[in-house]
Amino acid sequence: MGNAERKEPGKNTRIKLILDSAAVVFREKGFRDSTIEDIAARAQIAKGTIYLYFKSKSDLYFCLVQPALECLSKRLIQIAEDKDDGPDNRIRRLARAIYEFYDKDTDAYYLLIRYNEEEYSKLLPEDRIERFKCIMRCNLKQGEIVIREGIEKGVFKDVNPYAGAVIFWSAFIGMIQFQENRMKQGKKDYRQATLDYIEIFIDGLRTH
């Protein structure tokens, strides 16, 4: 084993430590108010160590969010394109995929739902802002595609597919936030069970 191979595990460990620390700091302080110094303090490393692996705070943010968002996007596209499954069940599967994204990549999920285009456009490079916007539009589009197909097949009412997709996503975020607020009060964790309420949305779409 060469020196480079022996050093790689240490490098990967440091990168993970930095990303994990950045995720906590961004979530607690928000992207705008967080600093590289905050992240270094959280990781208990020198600030210069962070710059060995990341060019800037925005680079850190992008490296945290982009892989998780890309993974979610691929899964949503696969679900939307599964013509062998009915539109109503694909809505359920989209909800499940989003929940699993939230459950597995919670920090990335919160960084995304707190995305503020006006604020972030001043803090992130234009190419990365455009990349995020493109992926998020694509993710929303998958819900729109499934709803439109349901309308064309007579399964769903003749509603605005885009508005339906927006309501679907907003309802999911609202339900999760509601259950998290209850948990902070010491009440039982019903986050996963909340997914059953997506049936209310589906029932509202059905023609009969």
Phi and psi in degrees as a GROMACS rama.xvg file:
@    title "Ramachandran Plot"
@    xaxis  label "Phi"
@    yaxis  label "Psi"
@TYPE xy
-79.6224  170.742  GLY-2
-60.2662  -40.8366  ASN-3
-61.1078  -40.1956  ALA-4
-67.8865  -38.0345  GLU-5
-67.7714  -31.4393  ARG-6
-79.9999  -23.3089  LYS-7
-58.7141  -44.7623  GLU-8
-58.366  -38.9593  PRO-9
-64.3117  -40.8856  GLY-10
-63.264  -47.7337  LYS-11
-62.4571  -37.2509  ASN-12
-63.6568  -42.3144  THR-13
-65.9895  -41.0521  ARG-14
-62.3585  -43.9527  ILE-15
-63.2618  -41.2707  LYS-16
-59.91  -44.353  LEU-17
-64.7174  -46.0441  ILE-18
-64.2539  -42.7713  LEU-19
-63.299  -41.0997  ASP-20
-67.7472  -40.7814  SER-21
-62.0831  -40.8709  ALA-22
-59.7935  -43.0249  ALA-23
-65.7966  -46.2387  VAL-24
-64.0248  -45.1303  VAL-25
-60.9382  -39.7668  PHE-26
-69.5617  -38.3398  ARG-27
-77.5678  -38.9646  GLU-28
-109.592  -12.2532  LYS-29
84.713  152.763  GLY-30
-61.9656  -46.6731  PHE-31
-60.9442  -41.1307  ARG-32
-89.5762  -4.31305  ASP-33
-83.0759  151.398  SER-34
-129.866  161.798  THR-35
-60.928  -35.4893  ILE-36
-60.9333  -41.5839  GLU-37
-60.1236  -44.1411  ASP-38
-67.0188  -41.7259  ILE-39
-62.7902  -41.2799  ALA-40
-64.0287  -41.7373  ALA-41
-63.2802  -40.44  ARG-42
-81.3724  -11.6327  ALA-43
59.5679  47.6854  GLN-44
-134.327  167.256  ILE-45
-72.2342  146.594  ALA-46
-57.0164  -37.7339  LYS-47
-62.7629  -26.9992  GLY-48
-63.8241  -37.1981  THR-49
-62.1022  -39.9476  ILE-50
-72.8445  -8.58341  TYR-51
-70.9584  -24.3268  LEU-52
-119.516  -22.3264  TYR-53
-134.281  138.56  PHE-54
-73.8045  -31.5998  LYS-55
-163.986  177.151  SER-56
-63.3856  -40.5512  LYS-57
-66.1365  -33.2573  SER-58
-64.1617  -41.6233  ASP-59
-60.9664  -47.0331  LEU-60
-59.0863  -47.0603  TYR-61
-61.7249  -43.3108  PHE-62
-68.644  -23.283  CYS-63
-77.251  -46.6576  LEU-64
-88.9723  -41.1534  VAL-65
-58.9284  -47.1334  GLN-66
-60.84  -42.2601  PRO-67
-66.5895  -40.4496  ALA-68
-67.6387  -39.2898  LEU-69
-63.8989  -41.5126  GLU-70
-63.5127  -44.739  CYS-71
-61.1799  -43.7079  LEU-72
-59.0744  -45.8071  SER-73
-60.3175  -40.4886  LYS-74
-68.7355  -42.0184  ARG-75
-63.8533  -38.8195  LEU-76
-63.8677  -43.39  ILE-77
-60.0848  -41.3579  GLN-78
-66.5114  -47.3023  ILE-79
-62.3126  -32.0247  ALA-80
-86.4693  -2.37238  GLU-81
-80.0649  84.2891  ASP-82
-69.9148  -12.3807  LYS-83
-77.7937  -11.609  ASP-84
-107.343  147.898  ASP-85
-71.3824  154.542  GLY-86
-58.7042  -39.0079  PRO-87
-64.8219  -41.3493  ASP-88
-71.919  -31.1944  ASN-89
-67.3336  -31.0601  ARG-90
-61.7458  -43.2055  ILE-91
-60.4861  -43.0808  ARG-92
-67.3602  -35.9827  ARG-93
-62.2201  -43.775  LEU-94
-61.7425  -41.9661  ALA-95
-63.9778  -41.2491  ARG-96
-63.7525  -41.1648  ALA-97
-67.0795  -40.0953  ILE-98
-62.9032  -42.7552  TYR-99
-66.6805  -32.3468  GLU-100
-62.6002  -46.9611  PHE-101
-60.3096  -42.3267  TYR-102
-71.7105  -39.0163  ASP-103
-88.7464  -32.7063  LYS-104
-126.369  57.4856  ASP-105
-57.5182  -41.8899  THR-106
-64.0194  -43.5604  ASP-107
-63.1023  -39.6808  ALA-108
-58.662  -47.9497  TYR-109
-70.8254  -34.6744  TYR-110
-62.9878  -34.2  LEU-111
-75.2749  -45.0363  LEU-112
-71.8141  -15.7282  ILE-113
-94.1033  7.94434  ARG-114
-59.7842  127.497  TYR-115
-124.33  109.402  ASN-116
-59.16  -43.7596  GLU-117
-63.2233  -43.1295  GLU-118
-70.7742  -47.6672  GLU-119
-70.1453  -27.7975  TYR-120
-64.4193  -20.173  SER-121
-89.9638  -14.4587  LYS-122
-113.314  -21.2035  LEU-123
-114.686  148.185  LEU-124
-57.9385  147.425  PRO-125
-58.458  -39.0436  GLU-126
-65.6688  -32.6065  ASP-127
-78.6782  -35.9356  ARG-128
-59.0978  -46.0279  ILE-129
-63.6183  -37.0531  GLU-130
-64.5075  -45.6154  ARG-131
-60.6351  -46.0725  PHE-132
-61.2262  -40.3151  LYS-133
-63.2537  -45.6747  CYS-134
-67.4346  -41.5137  ILE-135
-67.3118  -37.6606  MET-136
-63.8985  -40.473  ARG-137
-62.6866  -42.5869  CYS-138
-63.7985  -44.0769  ASN-139
-63.3166  -37.001  LEU-140
-60.5532  -32.3067  LYS-141
-64.3602  -39.022  GLN-142
-64.745  -40.6665  GLY-143
-61.4434  -42.0876  GLU-144
-61.1823  -45.5009  ILE-145
-66.9847  -42.5491  VAL-146
-64.5899  -42.8536  ILE-147
-61.287  -41.8307  ARG-148
-63.3751  -39.8884  GLU-149
-62.0512  -36.4507  GLY-150
-66.4647  -46.3382  ILE-151
-62.7009  -31.5929  GLU-152
-87.796  -2.55236  LYS-153
80.1375  8.22408  GLY-154
-79.1765  -38.0313  VAL-155
-109.785  155.719  PHE-156
-65.1231  161.1  LYS-157
-80.0822  82.5577  ASP-158
-110.31  172.231  VAL-159
-74.8132  112.883  ASN-160
-60.1336  -37.8658  PRO-161
-64.6086  -47.2892  TYR-162
-61.2324  -38.4398  ALA-163
-62.0147  -41.1133  GLY-164
-66.0754  -39.2682  ALA-165
-63.984  -44.6041  VAL-166
-63.2812  -41.5343  ILE-167
-57.6332  -50.9364  PHE-168
-65.0594  -43.4683  TRP-169
-65.4776  -38.2851  SER-170
-64.8117  -39.9516  ALA-171
-60.9495  -49.9647  PHE-172
-59.4673  -43.678  ILE-173
-63.3345  -41.6817  GLY-174
-64.6389  -42.6955  MET-175
-63.9894  -44.5592  ILE-176
-62.9525  -40.3792  GLN-177
-59.8665  -46.5881  PHE-178
-68.4073  -35.7953  GLN-179
-64.7134  -39.6626  GLU-180
-61.991  -38.9495  ASN-181
-64.2009  -40.3983  ARG-182
-62.9842  -35.0291  MET-183
-64.7854  -22.0798  LYS-184
-90.2196  7.26148  GLN-185
85.2798  12.6659  GLY-186
-88.0029  167.148  LYS-187
-63.2339  150.056  LYS-188
-81.6756  108.022  ASP-189
-113.215  20.8738  TYR-190
-60.1262  -48.5466  ARG-191
-68.8857  -38.4557  GLN-192
-63.7451  -25.7769  ALA-193
-59.6199  -25.8664  THR-194
-58.2765  -27.0232  LEU-195
-61.8413  -26.2102  ASP-196
-72.4366  -7.4798  TYR-197
-64.0603  -18.9271  ILE-198
-62.7121  -30.0936  GLU-199
-62.2737  -42.0786  ILE-200
-65.1288  -45.5459  PHE-201
-64.6699  -42.3284  ILE-202
-61.1217  -36.801  ASP-203
-67.2936  -24.9492  GLY-204
-84.1351  -31.0461  LEU-205
-62.6551  147.995  ARG-206
-76.2512  -26.5067  THR-207
